[in-house]
Amino acid sequence: MAPEPQHSRAVGLSIDANRAITILFVLLLVAEVFFVLADAIINVERLTDLGPIRRFFNITREDGVASWFGVTQTWMVGLTAGLLWVVARAQGAPRWRRVGWAILTLFLLYMALDDGAKFHERIGSSLKEVVLDDSDADHIGFFPSYPWQLVFVPIFGAFGVFLLWFLNRELTATGDKLLVVAAIGLLVLAVIADFFEGMDKDHAYNLQRWIREAWDLRASTVRHYSKALEEFMEMLAMTLLWVVFLRHLVRTAPTLEVKFQNPPR
């Protein structure tokens, strides 16, 4: 006869959470700075003549390593928000807390999908085709930049306001609240940079034009580094939010215990 399977004993895992979060933050920040430098040195300055290698380190491309990093990080931030929702439910938290974390979870997971699939850009391009039909114009009506911003900036703006309101009410540490403000500020700056990127290069109010003329730079150079800065700010914003969520998780559930229930044999 086969021996009876022995019941495994409980396994305890103790983690210095503050130290782990600090190490994670440093590693993420180092990776993000590396992506910027690798793009500048390997791609822009052509450290290698191999096009596939340069594209791999091109921070502005959707098929580069930086893009994979950004999507994965945003996904992890969303999952962490989901874990905070689970904890809030398990602790019998007020309804506003449970609903708030559920909204944050869904929206952040959507942002990861959006970033990976270029959803908002595709909707903007579709909108332009529908509105402009076969016209040669690049912009819709009075709006001088990408069409997607007409649709999604109000939605992203509303989420940013909700994020500020909810986390200001939910968080207890002043430092974490300031990190949230910094993260939202970085995302706002990234949208502004994208707005100038979508304008005609000779538009009178295009900031990139002013930079080109002030420092006698090529349009392609200014455009590329503007997009690189935009990507860096988005990644750093998600890093700050992830740190805030992890810190809050440690405070609200310092002795988090997960039990797996085996089905009856």
C-alpha positions in Angstrom: 0.0 0.0 0.0 1.1 3.5 -0.7 2.1 5.5 2.4 -0.3 8.0 3.6 0.7 11.6 2.5 2.0 13.5 5.5 0.4 16.8 6.3 2.9 19.6 5.7 3.5 21.9 8.7 2.9 25.6 8.5 5.7 27.6 7.1 6.5 31.0 8.6 8.2 33.6 6.5 9.5 36.8 8.2 10.5 39.7 6.0 12.0 43.1 7.0 9.4 44.9 5.0 10.9 48.4 5.2 14.3 47.2 4.1 12.8 45.1 1.3 10.8 48.1 0.0 13.8 50.4 0.1 15.9 47.9 -1.9 13.0 47.5 -4.4 12.8 51.3 -4.8 16.6 51.6 -5.4 16.6 48.7 -7.9 13.6 50.2 -9.8 15.2 53.7 -9.9 18.5 52.3 -11.0 16.8 50.3 -13.8 14.9 53.5 -15.0 18.1 55.6 -15.1 19.8 52.7 -16.9 17.1 52.7 -19.6 17.6 56.4 -20.2 21.4 56.2 -20.4 21.3 53.0 -22.5 18.9 54.7 -24.9 21.2 57.7 -25.2 24.5 55.8 -25.5 23.5 52.6 -27.4 20.7 53.9 -29.5 21.0 57.6 -30.1 24.8 57.8 -30.1 25.0 54.5 -32.0 27.3 52.5 -29.8 26.5 49.7 -32.2 25.5 49.6 -35.8 23.2 46.7 -35.2 19.6 48.1 -35.7 17.9 45.3 -33.6 20.1 46.0 -30.6 19.5 49.8 -30.8 15.8 49.2 -31.1 15.9 46.9 -28.1 17.3 49.8 -25.9 15.2 52.5 -27.6 13.1 53.8 -24.7 10.5 55.3 -27.0 9.6 52.1 -28.8 6.8 49.8 -27.7 8.9 46.7 -28.4 11.9 47.6 -26.3 13.0 46.4 -22.9 12.0 49.7 -21.2 8.4 49.3 -22.5 8.3 45.8 -21.1 9.6 47.1 -17.8 7.0 49.9 -17.6 4.0 47.6 -18.4 5.2 45.0 -15.9 5.7 47.6 -13.2 2.2 49.1 -13.7 0.7 45.6 -13.6 2.4 44.9 -10.3 1.1 48.2 -8.9 -2.4 47.2 -9.9 -2.0 43.8 -8.3 -0.7 45.4 -5.1 -3.8 47.7 -5.1 -5.8 44.5 -5.5 -4.1 42.9 -2.5 -5.0 46.0 -0.5 -8.6 45.6 -1.6 -8.5 41.9 -0.4 -7.1 43.0 3.0 -9.7 45.8 3.3 -12.5 43.2 2.7 -11.0 40.7 5.1 -10.7 43.4 7.9 -14.3 44.5 7.3 -13.3 47.9 6.3 -15.9 50.6 5.5 -17.5 50.4 2.0 -15.8 53.5 0.7 -12.4 51.9 1.4 -13.3 48.7 -0.4 -14.8 50.5 -3.3 -11.8 52.9 -3.5 -9.2 50.1 -3.7 -11.4 48.2 -6.2 -11.5 51.3 -8.5 -7.7 51.8 -8.2 -7.1 48.1 -9.0 -9.2 48.0 -12.1 -7.9 51.3 -13.4 -4.2 50.5 -12.8 -4.6 47.1 -14.5 -6.3 48.8 -17.4 -3.3 51.3 -17.6 -1.0 48.3 -17.9 -3.1 46.9 -20.7 -3.3 50.3 -22.3 0.4 50.9 -22.2 1.2 47.5 -23.6 -1.5 47.5 -26.4 -1.4 51.3 -27.2 -5.1 51.4 -26.6 -5.6 55.1 -26.3 -3.4 55.8 -29.3 -5.5 53.4 -31.4 -8.7 55.0 -30.2 -7.3 58.4 -31.1 -6.3 57.3 -34.5 -9.7 55.8 -35.1 -11.4 59.0 -33.9 -9.3 61.0 -36.4 -10.2 58.7 -39.3 -13.9 58.9 -38.4 -14.0 62.7 -37.9 -11.7 63.7 -40.7 -12.6 61.0 -43.1 -10.2 61.3 -46.0 -8.9 64.7 -45.1 -5.2 65.5 -45.2 -5.5 67.3 -41.8 -3.6 65.9 -38.9 -5.6 67.5 -36.1 -9.3 67.7 -35.1 -10.8 71.1 -35.2 -9.1 73.6 -32.9 -7.2 71.0 -31.0 -3.5 71.1 -32.1 -2.2 67.8 -30.7 -3.0 64.1 -30.7 -6.7 63.3 -31.0 -6.5 60.7 -28.2 -6.0 63.5 -25.7 -9.5 64.9 -26.4 -11.0 61.6 -25.2 -8.7 60.3 -22.6 -7.2 63.3 -20.8 -10.5 64.1 -19.1 -10.8 60.4 -18.0 -7.2 60.3 -16.8 -7.7 63.7 -15.1 -10.8 62.5 -13.3 -8.9 59.4 -12.1 -6.0 61.6 -10.9 -8.4 63.7 -8.8 -10.0 60.6 -7.4 -6.6 59.1 -6.6 -5.6 62.3 -4.7 -8.9 62.4 -2.8 -9.0 58.7 -1.9 -5.3 58.3 -0.9 -5.3 61.5 1.1 -8.2 60.0 3.1 -6.8 56.5 3.2 -3.1 57.1 3.9 -1.9 58.0 7.4 1.8 59.0 6.7 2.4 62.5 5.4 5.5 61.3 3.5 3.4 58.8 1.5 0.8 61.5 0.7 3.6 63.7 -0.7 4.9 60.8 -2.8 1.4 60.4 -4.3 1.3 64.1 -5.2 4.8 63.7 -6.7 3.6 60.7 -8.8 0.6 62.5 -10.1 2.7 65.6 -10.9 5.1 63.4 -12.9 2.1 61.9 -14.9 0.7 65.4 -15.6 4.1 66.5 -16.9 4.3 63.4 -19.1 0.9 64.3 -20.6 2.1 67.9 -21.2 5.2 66.6 -22.9 3.1 64.3 -25.1 0.9 67.3 -25.9 3.8 69.3 -27.3 5.0 66.2 -29.1 1.8 65.9 -31.0 1.8 69.5 -32.2 3.1 70.5 -35.6 6.9 71.0 -35.3 6.6 74.6 -36.5 3.6 75.5 -34.4 4.1 78.9 -32.8 3.4 77.6 -29.3 5.3 74.3 -29.6 7.8 74.1 -26.7 10.0 71.7 -28.7 10.3 74.4 -31.4 11.6 76.9 -28.8 14.1 74.4 -27.5 15.4 73.7 -31.1 15.8 77.4 -31.9 17.4 78.2 -28.5 20.1 75.5 -28.7 20.2 75.0 -32.5 19.2 71.3 -32.2 17.6 69.0 -34.8 13.9 68.4 -34.5 14.4 64.6 -34.3 16.8 65.0 -31.4 14.5 67.2 -29.4 11.5 65.0 -30.2 13.3 61.8 -29.1 14.7 63.1 -25.8 11.3 64.6 -25.1 9.7 61.2 -25.5 12.5 59.6 -23.5 11.8 62.0 -20.6 8.1 61.3 -20.9 8.7 57.6 -20.5 11.0 58.1 -17.6 8.5 60.2 -15.7 5.8 57.7 -16.3 7.9 54.8 -14.9 9.1 56.9 -11.9 5.5 57.8 -11.1 4.5 54.1 -11.0 7.5 53.4 -8.8 6.5 56.0 -6.3 2.9 54.7 -6.3 4.1 51.1 -5.8 6.3 52.1 -2.9 3.3 54.0 -1.3 1.0 51.0 -1.7 3.6 48.5 -0.3 4.2 50.7 2.7 0.5 51.1 3.3 0.1 47.3 3.0 2.7 46.8 5.7 0.9 49.2 8.0 -2.6 47.8 7.5 -1.6 44.2 7.5 1.8 43.8 9.4 1.2 40.1 10.1 -0.4 39.1 6.8 -1.3 35.4 6.9 -2.5 33.3 3.9 -3.9 29.9 4.4 -4.6 27.4 1.6 -7.6 25.2 2.2 -7.2 21.7 0.7 -10.3 20.2 -0.8 -11.7 17.1 0.9 -10.2 13.8 -0.4 
